[in-house]
């Protein structure tokens, strides 16, 4: 459904299956929903709940090379990406409308 392309300053998410995303948007969508297609989730990519890293935001956050300890806390995270315009723009609707969306590197 998506392709993740890491850039120096962020993460470009490109849409590869518009119909699947349209069906998904009939309910609340989370970053993990996009990543959970067998290609990303569990292969170094993960959704990070803002509270887990002390982020004072409700933005969707995507991490690469995220490692969790036995208590469910983040032990280590490589790159972390977020969508600063989340209060004005729904990143998943933006993805559907424009075919791509950019998450800023934190």
Secondary structure, 3 states (H helix, E strand, C coil): CEEEEEECCEEEEEECCHHHHHHHCCCCCCHHHHHCCCCCECCCEEECCHHHHCCCCCCCEEEECEEECCCCCEEEECCEEECCCCCCCCHHHHHHHHCEEEEEEC
